Amino acid sequence: MRILIQLRPSPDLVAAVADPAQTATTADVADGLPGVELDPAFLPVAVPRPVPAAGGDPLSLNQPLDYSLAAEDASVLVRGTISDDELTARVTLLPALRPDVVGVFADPVIESTPTCGGDPPVGDWHDVERLLNVAGLLAEGLDGDGVAMAVLDTGINAAHTARQLGRGVTVDAGRSWNPAGALGRPGQFEVGHGTMCAFDSLIAAPQATLIDIPVLLSARPGGSALDGLLSDAVAAFAHLRTVLDAQPAESRALVVSNSWGSFSPDWDFPVGHPGNYSDNAAHPFNLMVGALDRAGADVLFAAGNCGRECPDGRCAHPNRPIVGANSHPRALSVGGVDVNGGRVGYSSQGPGRLTARKPDVCAYTHFSGSGAFGAREPDSGTSAAAPVAAGLVAAVRTRWPVSRLSPAQLRALLRRTAEDRSEVGFDYDYGYGTVDPAGIIAALKRRAKSAA
């Protein structure tokens, strides 16, 4: 089984790992762990320590938290494997043998979330453009200009995306990042799932700058072209923290779109085990999500394609399939509707695992758009819905950076203005409803007027 080992070495080593100007190796921080085959290709990642902003339980995700990367607070993650035959014994033994071992966690496979169905597209991306009120957004100067939008997926083909959109596409190679073993240059990957996500994110934010992070291009043996490891997502979020910190505080804006998740408990420790990912707020990746949000990023996740009417064949959680970071209270979990407003049958329903009220909102999917899988194949799944919503968030950020509207305030705005699709208020099918750009624009105008 692949695992993540959380260590607390000497403060100088923690500081070296946390400093983007230095490169610390696995051998520097872990010179051998009993029964663990360490992965030297995975560079250690600093994990911030959650600190309650106003007292209370540091592992509760439902209160304000600060996250400290100070050398005396932070810890370090390395990656390795343990034999399945010795799994329980080794996981129990490691912290007892090494006092610097803080914990041992699952490193589950993460996979993209396309669709399980073979239905033809419902409408096209121009319908989505109209429903997102892009003309109204542009009239308000909300086009994504100056906003960084990170697409964590299989990599982007910028030339294909530009041809399909009929306009230029900007990929920031300097701020892009590849996990170990993922070969390719930013914006020049094969056309596929990541290209679909990039296309869909630019519908509402045509001037946004894309950051290409092919986190699903795993180099693990037996991996497919559409899955990766959660450890690579941990490293990607650490990279994005440096991107965010480098931005001027007054104009800070980073939108992070994730159209992937963990489908099966087979890759995870059982619920209740301290190394579990699906239900565990203390898992290092779930801490990284909270820390990036606290630093000022807007983090969006696809709700997944395990809806009761049409579940993806990989769905193996017997209930509550919105797991781990896809159900994080500091992330926006996005379900899917077609351009007629009907929920698509594969869109996962709540309650979520880390917080019950998931999905948060729904956005559009199953339309003809990127042509990434063929001219007649739809952009589908909550994989399309999440970047559609991410583009809307990026459009808002054009004139409403974090200094004017925090990620928590923006999430609340999206929920409050969403168009109800069934029950009044929240429900587990649609969340708070379908995103409503006209309502968002009106709410922002009221907010600006009251602040004047």
Sine and cosine of phi, psi and omega as CSV:
sin_phi,cos_phi,sin_psi,cos_psi,sin_omega,cos_omega
0.00,0.00,0.66,-0.75,0.07,-1.00
-0.99,0.17,0.67,-0.75,-0.05,-1.00
-0.67,-0.74,0.33,-0.94,0.18,-0.98
-0.94,-0.35,0.75,-0.66,0.02,-1.00
-0.94,-0.35,0.85,-0.53,0.01,-1.00
-1.00,-0.08,0.85,-0.53,-0.08,-1.00
-0.87,-0.50,0.44,-0.90,0.17,-0.99
-0.82,-0.57,0.99,0.12,0.03,-1.00
-0.97,0.24,-0.22,-0.97,-0.01,-1.00
-0.90,0.44,0.48,-0.88,-0.03,-1.00
-0.83,0.55,-0.55,0.83,0.01,-1.00
-0.92,0.40,-0.57,0.82,0.06,-1.00
-0.95,0.33,-0.64,0.77,0.07,-1.00
-0.86,0.50,-0.70,0.72,0.00,-1.00
-0.89,0.46,-0.61,0.79,0.01,-1.00
-0.91,0.41,-0.66,0.76,0.02,-1.00
-0.92,0.39,-0.64,0.77,-0.06,-1.00
-0.96,0.27,-0.33,0.94,-0.06,-1.00
-1.00,0.09,0.92,-0.39,-0.02,-1.00
-0.90,0.44,-0.27,0.96,0.01,-1.00
-0.99,0.13,-0.17,0.99,0.01,-1.00
-0.91,-0.41,0.36,-0.93,0.05,-1.00
-0.81,-0.58,0.94,-0.33,0.07,-1.00
-0.98,-0.20,0.61,-0.80,-0.03,-1.00
-0.97,-0.23,0.20,-0.98,0.06,-1.00
-0.85,0.52,-0.65,0.76,0.00,-1.00
-0.89,0.45,-0.47,0.88,0.01,-1.00
-0.92,0.38,-0.60,0.80,-0.12,-0.99
-0.96,-0.27,-0.30,0.95,-0.01,-1.00
-0.60,-0.80,0.99,-0.16,-0.09,-1.00
-1.00,0.03,0.43,0.90,0.01,-1.00
0.78,-0.63,0.79,-0.61,0.04,-1.00
-0.82,-0.57,0.74,-0.68,-0.10,-1.00
-0.84,0.54,0.85,-0.53,0.09,-1.00
0.98,0.22,0.11,0.99,-0.02,-1.00
-0.92,-0.38,0.76,-0.64,0.14,-0.99
-1.00,-0.07,0.97,-0.24,-0.05,-1.00
-0.96,0.27,0.50,-0.87,-0.01,-1.00
-0.98,-0.19,0.98,-0.22,-0.06,-1.00
-0.94,0.34,-0.29,0.96,0.00,-1.00
-0.96,0.28,-0.34,0.94,-0.01,-1.00
-1.00,-0.04,0.92,-0.38,0.01,-1.00
-0.96,0.29,0.65,-0.76,-0.01,-1.00
-0.83,0.55,0.55,-0.83,-0.03,-1.00
-0.86,-0.52,0.71,-0.71,0.07,-1.00
-0.99,0.15,0.75,-0.66,0.01,-1.00
-0.94,-0.35,0.85,-0.53,-0.02,-1.00
-0.94,0.33,0.44,-0.90,0.05,-1.00
-1.00,-0.03,0.81,-0.59,0.04,-1.00
-0.96,0.27,0.72,-0.69,-0.01,-1.00
-0.79,-0.62,0.86,-0.50,0.01,-1.00
-0.84,0.55,0.75,-0.66,-0.03,-1.00
-0.92,0.39,-0.46,0.89,-0.04,-1.00
-0.66,-0.75,0.63,0.78,0.00,-1.00
0.99,0.14,0.27,-0.96,0.03,-1.00
0.90,-0.43,-0.28,-0.96,-0.09,-1.00
-0.99,0.15,0.87,-0.49,-0.05,-1.00
-0.93,0.38,-0.25,0.97,-0.02,-1.00
-0.98,-0.21,0.11,0.99,0.12,-0.99
-0.99,0.12,0.81,-0.58,-0.01,-1.00
-1.00,0.01,0.06,1.00,-0.07,-1.00
-0.96,-0.28,0.48,0.88,0.09,-1.00
-0.62,-0.79,0.34,-0.94,0.03,-1.00
-0.89,0.45,0.74,-0.67,0.01,-1.00
-0.79,-0.61,0.57,-0.82,0.26,-0.97
-0.97,-0.23,0.33,-0.94,-0.04,-1.00
-0.75,-0.66,0.87,-0.50,-0.09,-1.00
-0.98,-0.21,0.80,-0.60,0.13,-0.99
-0.97,-0.24,0.26,0.97,0.06,-1.00
-0.88,0.48,0.54,-0.84,-0.10,-0.99
-0.85,0.52,-0.52,0.85,-0.03,-1.00
-0.99,0.12,-0.15,0.99,-0.03,-1.00
-0.95,-0.33,-0.69,0.73,-0.15,-0.99
-0.95,0.33,0.29,-0.96,0.11,-0.99
-0.82,-0.57,-0.02,-1.00,-0.11,-0.99
-0.74,-0.67,0.65,-0.76,0.04,-1.00
-0.95,-0.30,0.68,-0.73,0.21,-0.98
-0.81,-0.59,0.23,-0.97,-0.08,-1.00
-0.86,-0.51,0.57,-0.82,0.04,-1.00
-0.26,-0.97,-0.12,-0.99,0.04,-1.00
-0.76,-0.65,0.51,-0.86,0.09,-1.00
-0.80,-0.60,0.62,-0.78,0.04,-1.00
-0.87,0.50,0.71,-0.71,0.03,-1.00
-0.87,0.50,-0.49,0.87,-0.01,-1.00
-0.92,0.39,-0.46,0.89,-0.07,-1.00
-0.92,-0.40,0.28,0.96,-0.19,-0.98
-0.84,0.54,-0.83,0.55,-0.10,-1.00
-0.88,0.47,-0.70,0.72,-0.04,-1.00
-0.90,0.43,-0.70,0.71,-0.06,-1.00
-0.93,0.36,-0.67,0.75,-0.01,-1.00
-0.89,0.46,-0.60,0.80,0.03,-1.00
-0.96,0.29,-0.59,0.81,-0.13,-0.99
-0.98,0.21,-0.56,0.83,-0.13,-0.99
-0.82,0.58,-0.79,0.61,-0.01,-1.00
-0.90,0.44,-0.49,0.87,0.01,-1.00
-0.95,0.30,-0.58,0.82,-0.03,-1.00
-0.99,0.15,-0.51,0.86,-0.07,-1.00
-0.82,-0.57,0.95,-0.30,-0.02,-1.00
-0.90,0.44,-0.31,0.95,0.03,-1.00
-0.99,0.12,-0.10,1.00,0.05,-1.00
-0.99,0.13,0.91,-0.42,0.00,-1.00
-0.99,0.10,-0.64,0.77,-0.03,-1.00
-0.17,-0.99,0.29,-0.96,0.05,-1.00
-0.82,-0.58,0.81,-0.59,-0.16,-0.99
-0.79,-0.61,0.39,-0.92,0.07,-1.00
-0.93,0.37,0.57,-0.82,0.13,-0.99
-0.86,-0.51,0.95,0.31,-0.15,-0.99
-0.94,0.33,0.38,-0.92,0.16,-0.99
-0.91,0.41,0.69,-0.73,0.12,-0.99
-0.91,-0.43,0.64,-0.77,-0.11,-0.99
-0.72,-0.69,0.43,-0.90,0.02,-1.00
-0.93,0.37,0.27,-0.96,-0.03,-1.00
-0.84,-0.54,0.95,0.32,0.16,-0.99
-0.97,0.24,-0.51,-0.86,-0.07,-1.00
-0.89,-0.45,0.36,-0.93,0.04,-1.00
-1.00,-0.03,-0.27,0.96,-0.15,-0.99
-1.00,-0.03,0.29,-0.96,0.05,-1.00
-0.94,-0.35,0.31,0.95,-0.02,-1.00
-0.92,0.38,0.55,-0.84,0.03,-1.00
-0.94,0.34,0.22,-0.98,0.01,-1.00
-0.87,0.49,0.50,-0.86,0.14,-0.99
-0.94,-0.35,0.98,-0.21,-0.05,-1.00
0.97,0.26,-0.10,-1.00,0.01,-1.00
-0.73,-0.69,-0.05,-1.00,-0.12,-0.99
-0.93,0.36,-0.35,0.94,0.09,-1.00
-0.94,0.34,-0.53,0.85,0.13,-0.99
-0.89,0.45,-0.67,0.74,0.04,-1.00
-0.90,0.44,-0.66,0.75,0.03,-1.00
-0.85,0.53,-0.67,0.74,0.02,-1.00
-0.93,0.38,-0.71,0.71,-0.02,-1.00
-0.91,0.41,-0.49,0.87,0.06,-1.00
-0.99,0.15,0.02,1.00,0.01,-1.00
0.79,0.61,0.74,0.68,-0.04,-1.00
-0.88,0.47,-0.59,0.81,0.05,-1.00
-0.87,0.50,-0.67,0.74,0.03,-1.00
-0.92,0.38,-0.63,0.78,0.05,-1.00
-0.88,0.47,-0.72,0.70,-0.01,-1.00
-0.90,0.45,-0.61,0.80,0.02,-1.00
-0.89,0.46,-0.45,0.89,0.03,-1.00
-1.00,-0.04,0.11,0.99,-0.02,-1.00
0.97,0.25,0.34,0.94,-0.04,-1.00
-0.98,-0.21,0.99,0.14,-0.08,-1.00
-0.86,-0.50,0.05,1.00,0.00,-1.00
1.00,0.02,0.02,1.00,-0.03,-1.00
-0.87,0.49,0.78,-0.62,-0.01,-1.00
0.99,0.14,0.03,1.00,-0.03,-1.00
-0.98,-0.20,0.75,-0.66,0.06,-1.00
-1.00,0.01,0.76,-0.65,0.00,-1.00
-0.81,-0.58,0.94,-0.34,-0.02,-1.00
-1.00,0.04,0.79,-0.62,0.05,-1.00
-0.94,-0.35,0.95,-0.31,0.01,-1.00
-1.00,-0.08,0.97,-0.26,-0.11,-0.99
-0.31,-0.95,-0.74,-0.67,-0.05,-1.00
-0.97,-0.22,0.19,0.98,-0.04,-1.00
0.99,-0.14,0.43,-0.90,-0.12,-0.99
-0.93,-0.37,0.65,-0.76,0.22,-0.98
-0.96,-0.28,0.99,-0.17,-0.12,-0.99
-0.92,0.39,-0.59,0.81,-0.03,-1.00
-0.90,0.44,-0.70,0.71,0.03,-1.00
-0.90,0.45,-0.69,0.72,-0.01,-1.00
-0.87,0.50,-0.68,0.73,0.00,-1.00
-0.90,0.44,-0.66,0.76,0.01,-1.00
-0.89,0.46,-0.69,0.73,-0.05,-1.00
-0.93,0.36,-0.59,0.81,0.00,-1.00
-0.99,0.16,-0.42,0.91,-0.07,-1.00
0.97,0.25,0.45,0.90,0.03,-1.00
-0.40,-0.92,0.19,-0.98,-0.04,-1.00
-0.94,0.35,0.44,-0.90,0.03,-1.00
-0.77,-0.64,0.74,-0.68,-0.01,-1.00
-0.95,-0.31,0.84,-0.53,0.11,-0.99
-0.91,-0.42,0.82,-0.57,0.00,-1.00
-1.00,0.04,0.99,-0.15,-0.04,-1.00
-0.92,0.40,-0.57,0.82,-0.05,-1.00
-0.91,0.41,-0.50,0.86,-0.01,-1.00
-0.98,-0.19,-0.03,1.00,0.08,-1.00
-0.98,0.22,0.18,-0.98,-0.11,-0.99
-0.39,-0.92,0.66,-0.75,0.06,-1.00
-0.93,-0.38,0.70,-0.71,0.19,-0.98
-0.93,0.36,0.30,-0.95,0.00,-1.00
-0.83,0.55,0.76,-0.65,0.06,-1.00
1.00,0.00,-0.16,0.99,0.02,-1.00
-1.00,0.03,0.96,-0.27,-0.09,-1.00
-1.00,-0.01,0.67,-0.74,0.03,-1.00
0.62,-0.78,0.33,-0.95,-0.03,-1.00
-0.97,-0.26,0.55,-0.83,-0.01,-1.00
-0.80,0.60,0.76,-0.65,0.03,-1.00
0.98,0.18,0.03,1.00,-0.07,-1.00
-0.81,-0.58,0.45,0.89,0.02,-1.00
-0.99,0.13,0.23,-0.97,0.03,-1.00
-0.88,0.48,0.52,-0.85,0.04,-1.00
-0.91,0.41,0.78,-0.63,-0.02,-1.00
-0.08,-1.00,-0.53,-0.85,-0.11,-0.99
-0.85,0.52,-0.68,0.74,0.00,-1.00
-0.91,0.42,-0.59,0.81,0.05,-1.00
-0.91,0.41,-0.65,0.76,0.09,-1.00
-0.84,0.55,-0.74,0.68,-0.04,-1.00
-0.89,0.45,-0.65,0.76,0.02,-1.00
-0.89,0.46,-0.73,0.68,0.02,-1.00
-0.83,0.56,-0.76,0.65,-0.09,-1.00
-0.92,0.40,-0.52,0.85,0.00,-1.00
-0.94,0.33,-0.40,0.92,-0.06,-1.00
-1.00,-0.02,-0.03,1.00,0.02,-1.00
-0.89,0.45,-0.73,0.68,-0.03,-1.00
-1.00,-0.02,-0.32,0.95,-0.06,-1.00
-0.78,-0.63,0.93,0.36,-0.15,-0.99
-0.90,0.44,-0.36,0.93,-0.04,-1.00
-0.98,-0.20,0.10,1.00,0.01,-1.00
-0.92,0.40,0.45,-0.89,0.06,-1.00
-0.99,-0.17,0.81,-0.58,-0.05,-1.00
-1.00,0.05,0.66,-0.75,0.18,-0.98
-0.94,-0.34,0.86,-0.51,-0.14,-0.99
-1.00,-0.09,0.90,-0.43,0.00,-1.00
-0.77,-0.64,0.99,-0.11,-0.08,-1.00
-0.98,0.18,0.90,0.44,-0.12,-0.99
-0.92,0.38,-0.35,0.94,-0.01,-1.00
-1.00,0.04,-0.03,1.00,0.04,-1.00
-1.00,0.04,0.96,0.27,-0.09,-1.00
-0.97,0.26,0.57,-0.82,0.09,-1.00
-0.99,-0.13,0.17,0.99,-0.05,-1.00
-0.94,0.35,0.55,-0.83,0.05,-1.00
-0.86,0.51,0.74,-0.67,0.05,-1.00
0.99,0.10,-0.06,1.00,0.00,-1.00
-0.94,0.34,0.50,-0.87,0.04,-1.00
-1.00,-0.07,-0.03,-1.00,0.01,-1.00
-0.97,0.22,-0.05,1.00,-0.08,-1.00
-0.80,-0.61,0.44,0.90,0.09,-1.00
-0.57,-0.82,0.32,-0.95,-0.01,-1.00
-0.55,-0.84,-0.41,-0.91,0.01,-1.00
-0.82,-0.57,0.58,-0.82,-0.03,-1.00
-0.87,0.49,-0.51,0.86,0.03,-1.00
-0.86,0.51,-0.59,0.81,0.04,-1.00
-0.92,0.38,-0.54,0.84,0.09,-1.00
-0.93,0.37,-0.59,0.80,0.10,-1.00
-0.85,0.53,-0.75,0.66,0.00,-1.00
-0.90,0.43,-0.60,0.80,0.02,-1.00
-0.90,0.44,-0.67,0.74,0.01,-1.00
-0.92,0.39,-0.57,0.82,0.08,-1.00
-0.89,0.45,-0.66,0.75,0.06,-1.00
-0.88,0.47,-0.69,0.72,-0.03,-1.00
-0.91,0.42,-0.47,0.88,0.08,-1.00
-0.89,0.45,-0.62,0.78,0.03,-1.00
-0.93,0.37,-0.58,0.82,0.07,-1.00
-0.88,0.48,-0.72,0.70,-0.04,-1.00
-0.92,0.40,-0.70,0.71,-0.04,-1.00
-0.91,0.42,-0.42,0.91,0.00,-1.00
-0.98,0.19,-0.21,0.98,-0.01,-1.00
-0.99,0.17,0.55,-0.83,0.10,-1.00
-0.87,0.50,0.68,-0.73,-0.09,-1.00
-0.85,0.52,-0.59,0.81,-0.09,-1.00
-0.96,0.28,-0.33,0.94,-0.02,-1.00
-0.83,-0.56,0.36,0.93,-0.09,-1.00
-0.89,0.46,0.78,-0.62,0.02,-1.00
-0.35,-0.94,0.88,-0.47,0.06,-1.00
-0.59,-0.81,0.87,-0.50,0.02,-1.00
-0.95,-0.31,0.76,-0.66,-0.11,-0.99
-0.87,-0.50,0.92,-0.39,-0.07,-1.00
-0.97,-0.24,0.83,-0.56,-0.05,-1.00
-0.81,-0.59,0.95,-0.31,0.02,-1.00
-0.96,-0.27,0.84,0.54,-0.05,-1.00
-0.42,-0.91,0.21,-0.98,0.03,-1.00
-0.12,-0.99,-0.05,-1.00,0.02,-1.00
-0.98,-0.20,0.85,-0.52,-0.10,-0.99
-1.00,-0.05,-0.42,0.91,-0.20,-0.98
-0.76,-0.65,0.67,-0.74,0.10,-1.00
-0.95,0.30,-0.16,0.99,-0.01,-1.00
-0.89,0.45,-0.43,0.90,-0.03,-1.00
-1.00,-0.07,0.05,1.00,-0.15,-0.99
-0.87,-0.50,0.32,-0.95,0.23,-0.97
-0.96,0.27,0.40,-0.92,-0.02,-1.00
-0.88,0.48,0.44,-0.90,0.09,-1.00
-0.86,0.51,0.73,-0.68,-0.06,-1.00
0.99,-0.17,-0.39,0.92,0.08,-1.00
-0.95,0.31,0.66,-0.75,-0.04,-1.00
-0.88,0.47,-0.32,0.95,0.02,-1.00
-1.00,-0.04,0.04,1.00,-0.03,-1.00
-0.89,0.45,0.52,-0.85,0.07,-1.00
-0.98,-0.22,-0.71,0.71,-0.22,-0.97
-0.85,0.53,-0.63,0.78,-0.12,-0.99
-0.86,-0.51,0.23,0.97,-0.23,-0.97
-0.92,-0.40,0.95,-0.30,0.01,-1.00
-0.89,0.45,-0.39,0.92,-0.06,-1.00
-1.00,0.03,-0.05,1.00,0.05,-1.00
-0.87,0.49,0.67,-0.75,-0.08,-1.00
-0.80,0.60,-0.61,0.79,0.00,-1.00
-0.93,0.38,-0.63,0.78,0.04,-1.00
-0.90,0.44,-0.55,0.84,0.11,-0.99
-0.92,0.39,-0.63,0.78,0.00,-1.00
-0.90,0.44,-0.61,0.79,0.03,-1.00
-0.89,0.47,-0.74,0.67,0.02,-1.00
-0.88,0.47,-0.63,0.77,-0.02,-1.00
-0.92,0.38,-0.64,0.77,-0.01,-1.00
-0.93,0.38,-0.64,0.77,0.08,-1.00
-0.87,0.49,-0.72,0.70,-0.03,-1.00
-0.89,0.46,-0.53,0.85,0.01,-1.00
-0.97,0.23,-0.24,0.97,0.10,-0.99
0.84,-0.54,0.16,0.99,0.02,-1.00
-1.00,0.00,0.51,-0.86,0.16,-0.99
-1.00,-0.10,0.92,-0.40,-0.08,-1.00
-0.96,-0.28,0.84,-0.55,0.02,-1.00
-0.86,-0.51,0.63,-0.77,0.07,-1.00
-0.78,-0.63,0.61,-0.80,0.19,-0.98
-0.91,0.42,0.66,-0.76,0.01,-1.00
-0.94,0.35,-0.38,0.93,-0.01,-1.00
0.96,-0.30,0.18,-0.98,-0.11,-0.99
-0.89,-0.46,0.73,0.68,-0.02,-1.00
-0.91,-0.42,0.53,0.85,0.05,-1.00
-0.88,0.47,0.50,-0.86,-0.12,-0.99
-0.88,0.48,-0.57,0.82,-0.09,-1.00
-0.97,0.25,-0.46,0.89,-0.11,-0.99
-0.43,-0.90,0.91,0.40,-0.06,-1.00
-0.95,0.30,0.57,-0.82,0.14,-0.99
-0.86,0.50,0.58,-0.81,-0.05,-1.00
-0.89,0.46,-0.31,0.95,0.00,-1.00
-1.00,0.10,-0.19,0.98,-0.09,-1.00
-0.90,0.44,0.89,-0.45,-0.08,-1.00
-0.84,-0.54,-0.06,1.00,0.11,-0.99
-0.97,0.23,0.84,-0.54,-0.09,-1.00
-0.92,0.39,-0.37,0.93,0.05,-1.00
-0.38,-0.93,0.25,-0.97,0.02,-1.00
0.74,0.68,0.93,0.38,-0.13,-0.99
-0.98,0.18,-0.09,1.00,0.05,-1.00
-1.00,0.06,0.99,-0.15,-0.23,-0.97
-0.91,-0.42,0.30,-0.95,0.12,-0.99
0.80,0.60,-0.66,-0.75,-0.10,-1.00
-0.89,0.45,-0.40,0.92,0.06,-1.00
-0.90,0.44,-0.29,0.96,0.04,-1.00
-0.91,-0.42,0.30,0.95,-0.08,-1.00
-0.93,0.37,0.71,-0.70,0.00,-1.00
-0.92,0.39,-0.30,0.95,0.02,-1.00
-0.99,-0.12,0.14,0.99,0.06,-1.00
-0.86,-0.51,0.44,-0.90,0.08,-1.00
-1.00,-0.04,0.91,-0.42,0.00,-1.00
-1.00,-0.06,0.81,-0.58,-0.20,-0.98
-0.90,-0.43,0.86,-0.51,0.14,-0.99
-1.00,-0.03,-0.01,-1.00,-0.11,-0.99
-0.83,-0.56,0.66,-0.75,0.18,-0.98
-0.78,-0.63,0.39,-0.92,0.10,-1.00
-1.00,0.07,0.01,-1.00,-0.09,-1.00
-0.94,0.34,-0.17,0.99,0.11,-0.99
-1.00,-0.01,-0.02,1.00,0.06,-1.00
1.00,-0.03,-0.01,1.00,-0.01,-1.00
-1.00,0.07,0.68,-0.74,0.04,-1.00
-0.90,0.44,0.74,-0.68,0.06,-1.00
-0.97,0.23,0.61,-0.80,-0.19,-0.98
-0.91,0.42,-0.32,0.95,-0.02,-1.00
-1.00,-0.02,-0.09,1.00,-0.04,-1.00
-0.94,0.34,0.84,-0.54,-0.10,-0.99
-0.89,0.46,0.65,-0.76,0.06,-1.00
-0.98,-0.20,0.45,-0.89,0.07,-1.00
-0.98,0.21,-0.03,-1.00,0.13,0.99
-0.98,0.21,0.40,-0.92,0.06,-1.00
-0.99,0.15,0.15,-0.99,-0.05,-1.00
-0.99,0.11,-0.78,0.63,-0.03,-1.00
-0.97,0.23,-0.55,0.83,0.15,-0.99
-0.57,-0.82,0.63,-0.77,-0.19,-0.98
-0.94,0.35,-0.64,0.77,-0.16,-0.99
-0.98,0.20,0.96,0.28,0.06,-1.00
-0.71,-0.71,0.54,-0.84,-0.03,1.00
-0.94,0.35,0.24,-0.97,0.05,-1.00
-0.98,0.20,-0.79,0.61,-0.05,-1.00
-0.58,-0.82,0.13,-0.99,0.11,-0.99
-0.88,-0.47,0.48,-0.88,0.10,-0.99
-0.70,-0.71,0.03,-1.00,-0.21,-0.98
-1.00,0.10,0.58,-0.81,0.01,-1.00
-0.45,-0.89,0.07,-1.00,0.05,-1.00
0.89,0.46,0.66,0.75,0.02,-1.00
-0.88,-0.48,0.31,-0.95,0.08,-1.00
-0.98,0.18,0.81,-0.59,-0.08,-1.00
-0.43,-0.90,-1.00,0.09,-0.17,-0.99
-0.96,0.29,-0.43,0.90,-0.10,-1.00
0.91,0.42,0.35,0.94,-0.08,-1.00
-0.91,0.40,-0.46,0.89,-0.02,-1.00
-0.92,-0.38,0.23,0.97,-0.02,-1.00
0.80,-0.60,0.45,-0.89,-0.11,-0.99
-0.87,0.48,-0.49,0.87,-0.07,-1.00
-0.98,-0.21,0.06,1.00,-0.03,-1.00
-1.00,-0.07,0.68,-0.74,-0.04,-1.00
-0.97,0.22,0.38,-0.92,0.32,-0.95
-0.98,0.19,0.91,-0.42,-0.28,-0.96
-0.71,-0.71,0.04,-1.00,0.00,-1.00
0.96,0.28,0.16,-0.99,0.16,-0.99
-0.93,0.37,-0.15,0.99,0.16,-0.99
-0.86,0.52,-0.57,0.82,0.05,-1.00
-1.00,0.10,-0.61,0.79,-0.04,-1.00
-0.88,0.47,-0.66,0.75,-0.06,-1.00
-0.89,0.46,-0.76,0.65,0.04,-1.00
-0.93,0.37,-0.48,0.88,0.12,-0.99
-0.86,0.52,-0.72,0.69,0.05,-1.00
-0.92,0.39,-0.60,0.80,0.02,-1.00
-0.88,0.48,-0.63,0.77,0.05,-1.00
-0.89,0.46,-0.63,0.78,0.05,-1.00
-0.90,0.44,-0.67,0.74,0.05,-1.00
-0.88,0.47,-0.68,0.73,0.01,-1.00
-0.89,0.46,-0.61,0.79,0.05,-1.00
-0.87,0.48,-0.71,0.70,0.02,-1.00
-0.87,0.50,-0.66,0.75,-0.07,-1.00
-0.91,0.41,-0.24,0.97,0.01,-1.00
-0.80,0.60,-0.70,0.71,-0.03,-1.00
-0.88,-0.47,0.00,1.00,-0.02,-1.00
-0.79,-0.61,0.95,0.32,0.03,-1.00
-0.93,0.37,0.05,-1.00,-0.07,-1.00
-0.87,0.48,-0.48,0.88,0.02,-1.00
-0.91,0.43,-0.38,0.93,0.02,-1.00
-0.97,-0.25,-0.45,0.90,-0.09,-1.00
-0.50,-0.87,0.94,-0.35,-0.06,-1.00
-0.94,0.33,0.32,-0.95,0.08,-1.00
-0.82,0.57,-0.64,0.77,0.02,-1.00
-0.90,0.43,-0.65,0.76,0.02,-1.00
-0.92,0.39,-0.60,0.80,0.02,-1.00
-0.93,0.36,-0.65,0.76,0.07,-1.00
-0.87,0.50,-0.69,0.73,0.01,-1.00
-0.89,0.47,-0.63,0.78,0.02,-1.00
-0.90,0.44,-0.70,0.72,0.02,-1.00
-0.89,0.46,-0.66,0.75,0.02,-1.00
-0.92,0.39,-0.71,0.71,-0.11,-0.99
-0.92,0.39,-0.54,0.84,-0.04,-1.00
-1.00,-0.05,-0.10,1.00,-0.07,-1.00
-0.88,0.47,0.53,-0.85,0.00,-1.00
-1.00,0.09,0.88,-0.47,0.00,-1.00
-0.86,0.51,0.66,-0.75,0.00,-1.00
-0.92,-0.39,-0.27,0.96,0.00,-1.00
-0.58,-0.82,-0.98,-0.20,0.03,-1.00
-0.93,0.36,0.36,-0.93,0.07,-1.00
-0.95,0.30,0.83,-0.56,-0.04,-1.00
1.00,0.03,-0.44,-0.90,-0.11,-0.99
-0.97,0.26,0.60,-0.80,0.23,-0.97
-0.55,-0.84,0.28,-0.96,-0.12,-0.99
-0.98,0.19,-0.15,0.99,0.06,-1.00
-1.00,0.09,-0.76,0.65,-0.11,-0.99
-0.93,-0.37,-0.04,1.00,-0.17,-0.99
0.92,0.39,-0.74,-0.67,0.03,-1.00
-1.00,0.06,-0.07,1.00,0.04,-1.00
0.80,-0.60,-0.17,-0.99,-0.01,-1.00
-1.00,0.05,0.65,-0.76,-0.01,-1.00
-0.81,0.59,0.64,-0.77,-0.08,-1.00
-0.79,-0.62,1.00,-0.01,-0.06,-1.00
-0.86,0.51,-0.60,0.80,0.02,-1.00
-0.89,0.46,-0.65,0.76,0.06,-1.00
-0.91,0.42,-0.60,0.80,0.02,-1.00
-0.91,0.41,-0.71,0.70,0.01,-1.00
-0.86,0.50,-0.70,0.71,0.00,-1.00
-0.89,0.46,-0.67,0.74,0.00,-1.00
-0.92,0.40,-0.61,0.79,0.02,-1.00
-0.92,0.39,-0.61,0.79,0.05,-1.00
-0.90,0.44,-0.66,0.76,0.03,-1.00
-0.90,0.43,-0.65,0.76,-0.01,-1.00
-0.91,0.43,-0.67,0.74,0.01,-1.00
-0.90,0.43,-0.64,0.76,0.00,-1.00
-0.91,0.42,-0.66,0.76,-0.02,-1.00
-0.94,0.34,-0.44,0.90,-0.01,-1.00
-1.00,0.09,-0.24,0.97,-0.06,-1.00
-0.94,0.34,0.00,0.00,0.00,0.00
